[in-house]
Amino acid sequence: MYCSEEDIIRIREKINIKDYISRKIELTKNGDLYIGRCPFHKSGISSFIVDEKNQTYGCFECGHAGDIFDFIMEYYKKSFSDAVCMAAMMTGIDIKKDILDKQFYRQQKRIIDMNRIAKEFYQKSLYTSDAAMEYVKNRNLEPSTLNKYGIGYANPTLHIYDEFIKHGFTEKDIMLSGIVAGKDKNGNDLKEKERYDKFYNRIIFPIMNENNVVIGFGGRIIGDKKPKYINSPETIIYNKSSNLFGLNIARYSQADYFLLCEGFMDVISMHQVGFDNAIASLGTSLTMSQILKLSRYKKKIILTYDSDEPGLKAAKRAITMLESCRMDVKVLDLNPYKDPDEFIGKLGNAEFEKRISKAEKAYPWCIKNVIKSEDLPYEKKIDDIADIFEKQYQM
């Protein structure tokens, strides 16, 4: 049977990684996470962490991390195609290994080629739109920055589908890229001529892996429509939970810490004024795979998440995960501004540098936030503070 990229993603989604790993090793619940002894090396401590929410795992001692396929590959010493076949058997999806091997490497190369072409297409399209140029001007993005990060625009009058056809890609290749939409809002298939760019009317931010290969895209809408930001769907080369925006540059920074933030523009604006150690977690939900990847380069993290309620909530969860991996965590106070981009735009990089020097240790920051909360009753504050101390003790 033919195994499509959609089948691979469907197999991954059908298996609960916590349930699967708990049949191999003993796991204990710790907040939102599960911890246990790492099955990949001998250790006297519980260094192995499973994140059920994001369906990832990681060990902060030996560095093994990934999704269900990575675990099967490492645990049974199998190739990727063997791991997919083993997982497929558990889900009832029938595939053939020899077909999968050929398809996987072919599709991988084709999508990489298509992403490169799309990046160049979007970069050229940026200069065809007054609205897009006005946006990058208002965000104070310099020409060198636009070029360095490959920033572009998905012009509604220019069609990426036609560009792919011109380069000889098949209909199947195009639909696997995650760049062109094949269904309408009701989930019905669209005819070839009706298909459209998923990033229609958006400023484009290419997402690169550590080796500067374009693996996906982020798009910011021009105007006020929702959602404001969208990212590429998962493909065989792009897994949102395993990658970080800006790491291809920040990994070489002379600073001994990362500035971890939420968005593309936060990273780009910080890099532009000299803070080249900024990275973004492609959304507010940090994963174990991302943390283990960061720990290969630096052990110190300063959280610069947005100062609104979702950002504060995400920061608290990130602290628990980062501390569980023995990372040195501090939190930056951005008040009275929402995010690093706005802060730097209003007060400049010198003031931002001062705030970095005053970044607060993670758990004292958590306790202060509980105390300052006006919505929590006294008893709930006591319980929350006790929970913070318990988590710190467990770490």
N, C-alpha and C positions, 0 to 999 in steps of 0.2 A: 504493500500500500504506500502511496505517496505521503511523505511527511512534510508538511508545510511549516513555515515559521510560526503560524498561528497554532499548529498542533503542539509545538515545543512550548510556547507560552501557556497553552491550555493545560499541558501536563504539569508544568511548574505550579500553576494556580490550583490544581486539584489536590495537591499533596500538602498537608499541614506540616511544616518543617519541625515544629515542636513535638508533635505526635510521633513523627518518624524517628527523630533523634532520641526521644525518650525510650524507644524500644532498644536502643543501643547502649545508652548510658543513663545513669540516674540523674534526674534534673530536679532542682528545688526552686520554687517560685520566689523571686526577689523583686518586689514592686511589679513593674510591667515586664520584667525579664525573667529568664530561667537560667540558673547557673549549675555547673557540674564539673567533674574532672575531665580534662581534655582527652579524647581518645587517640590523639595523634602524637602525644609525647608523654613521658612519665613526669608527674608533678604531684607534689604534696598538698597543693591548694586547688580550690575551685576556680580555675582560670578560664573556663569555657563558658561562653554566654550565648543564649539563644534569644533572639528578638522575634517573638511570634507575630507582632504587629506588622513588621516589614519582611517577615519570612526570610531572615538571614541569621547567620551564626558567626562567631569569631572567638579566637583565643588570644588573650593579651600577652601571653608568654611566647608561644611559638609562631603566632602571626597568621595561622590558617584562618580563612574567612571566606564567606560566599553564600550561595543559595543552595537549594536542595541538590542540584546537579553537581556543584562543587563538593558537597559533603559526600555524595555517593562516589565520585571520582577518587577522592582522597581516602575514604574509608575502605573501599574495595580495590583500590589501585587500578581504576578503569579509565578508558578514554572518554571524551565527552560523548561520543556517539553511543558507547556502551552504557554510560550513565543514563542517557535519554531513553534507551531501550529498556533498561531495568525499571526506570520510573514509569514508563508507558505501560508496562505489564501490570503495575499496581493500579493504574487508572483505567485499564481496559481499552486504551487506544493502541491500535495495531500498527506497528511500523517495522520497516526492514533496515537493518544496520548498514548494508552495503549501499543502499539508496541514500540513506541519511548522510553517510560520510561524504559522498560526492556533492550532494545538495548543500550541505552545510558550508563547505569551503567555497563553493561557487557563489552561493548567496552572500556570504560574508564579503567576498571581494567585490561583488556587484554593488552592494549597499555602500561600501566605502567609496567606490568610484562615483556613485550617484550623489553621495553627500558632498564630495569635493566639487562636483559640477554645480550642485545646488548652492553651495556657499559662494562660488564665483558669480553665479547668476543673480543671487540676491544682492551681492555687493555692487554689481553694476546697476541693478534696479534702484538702489538707494538714491542715485543721482537723477532719476527720472521723475521724482515726486517732490513737489514743493512742501507738502505736508510732512513727509518723512525728514527732509532736510531741516525743516523748522523744528521738528522734535529733537534731533540730535544737537541742533544749535542751542535750544533752550536747556538741554542737559549738559551744556558746556563740554561736549565731546570734541576733542581736537582731531584734525585730519589724521595725524599719526596714530591716534587711539583707534579710530575707525578702521584703519588698515591693519593694525596689530591684532585686533580681536575679530577681524572679518565681519564687522557689523554691516548688515544689509537691510533690505526691505522687500516684502512680498507684495509687489504692485498688482492690484486687482486686474489691471489691463494687460499684464504680461503673464503668460501661463507656463509654469514649470513643467507641466505634463508634456507640452509640445517640445520643450527643451530636451526632456528625456528621450522622447521618440526620435528627435533629430540625432541623438547620440547612439541610437541603435538599441536602446533598452526595450525589453518586451513588456507587455501588459502585466504579466505576473511580477517581473522585477519592480515595476513602478509601484504596484500595490503593496509589495513587501517592504518598500523603503520607509513607510510611515509618513511620507511627505504629502502624498495625494490622498484625498478623501474619496472612498468608494461607495459610501452610503449616505443617505439623507438623514434628517433629524429623527425620522421614525424607524431607522434601521433598514430601510429598503435599498437594494442595490441600485446604483446610478449607472446609466449608460456611459460609454466611453467619453462622448462629447460633453456629458454633464458633470464629469468629475472635476474637482477643483482643489486648489492648494489649501492644505490644512492651516497654513499660516497666513491666509488671505488678509491683506491690509495690516500687517504687523511688522514692527521693527524686529529684525532677526539677529539672534545671538548664537553663533555656532558653539556647540559644546564639544570640547576636545578632550581626549584622554591624555594620560601622562606623556605620551609620545607625540603629541600634537596632531593626532589623527582625528578628523571630524567624525564623531559617532552619533550626533543628534543635533537638535536645534531647540532653542527657546524663542518664543515670540511674544512681543508686547503690542497690544492693540493700539492703533492710532485713534484717539477719541475716547469715549467713556463707556463703550460697550463692555459686557462681561462675557467670559472671564477676562480679566486684564492680561494675565499671562497664561500661556500654554506651553507645554514641552512636547517633544517627540514621544510617541508611544514606544513601548519597549520593542526592540528588535533583537536580532541575534548578535548585534555589536553594541547595543545600548541598553544598559540596565541602570535605571535611575538610582536604585539603592546602593550601587557600587561605585558611583562616580561623583566627582566634585568639580564645580565650575571654577576655573582659575588655577587648579593644582598644577597644570603643565608649566605655569610660570612661578607660582608661589613656592614650589618645591626647591627652587634655586635661590630663594631669598636669603640674605645674610642674617636676618632676624632669627632668633631661636624659638619663635612661637608663631602660630597661625592666628589670624583674625578670622573667626568663623562667623559668617553672616548669612542672610537669607537669599538675597537676590543678585541678579546679573549686574544691575547698575551699581549696587553697593561695592561689588568687587572691582568693577571697571573704574569707578570714580576714585576709589582708594589707590588702585594701582597707578592711576594717572598722576596723582600728587605724591607718589613715592612710597606708599604702603603696599609694596609688592608681595607681601605675605598674606594677603586677603584671599579667602576662598568662600564659596557658597555651597550649601548642601542640597541645591536643586529642590528647594521646598523647605519647610520648617521641620520636617520629621527626619532627624539624623538616624543613621542606621549603623549596625555593628560593622558591616563591611567598610563603610566610609571611615569609621574611627580607626579600624585596623590599618587601613591604607594610609591615613594621616600619621599614625604612630611610626611608620617606617622612616619618616623624615624628621618629625619634631614631636616632643612629648608635652609641650606647653600649648594651651589653647586659651584665647581670650574670646568669649562669646560677645558678638556684636549684633545680636538679633534685634528686631524691631521692638520699640518700647511700648507697643500696644498690647492688649490682653492676649491675643494669640501668640505674639512673640515672647511674652513673659512665660506663658504656659509651655511653649516649645523649649525655652531656655532651661526651665526646671527639669524637663524630661531629659534634655541633652546632658545636663550636669550629672544626673544619675548614671547615664550610660558611659559618659567620659570617665567619671570617677571609678566606675566598675572596671575600667580598662587601665587603671593606674595612671591616668593622664592628669597633669597639673592644670586645673581649670580656674579661670577668673572670669568676671563679668564686667563689661563696660557700661557705664551709665551714660545714656544718650540724651537724657532729658535736658531741655524741653522739646527735643526733636524726635521724630519717629524713627529714622534710620540713619546709618552712616553717611549715605549720599546727601541727605538733607542737612545733616549736621555740618559736614565739610563745606557744603554750598553756602551755609549761613555764617559759620564761624572760622572756617579755614583749617588747613592741616596743622598749624602750630597748636591751636587749641585742642584739636583731636589728639595730637601727640601727648598733651598734658593729661587728657582723660585716660589715655592708655596707661600712663604711669600711675594713675590712681585707681586702676581696675581692682575690683574687690574679689577676695577669695570666695569660691562658690558657695559653701555652706553658710557663712555669715550673711552673704547676700540673700540666700533663700530665707533665712530667719527674719531678716529685716523686712522683706517683702510680706511675710505673714503678719508681722507686727503692724506694718503700715496699712494693711488692707482694712478698709472701712466697712466692707460688706460682711466680713466674717464675725460671728458671735465669739465671745471670749473663750467659751469651751472648745470651739472648733480651732481657734488659734493655738490653744494648748496642745490639742491632739496633733495638729499639723507640725508644730515645733518638735514634739516628741517623735513624730515619724521621721523628721529630718535627722535628728540625733541617732535614731535607730539605723537609718540608711548609712550614715557616716560610719557608725560602729561596724556595720556589716562589711563595709569596704575595706 
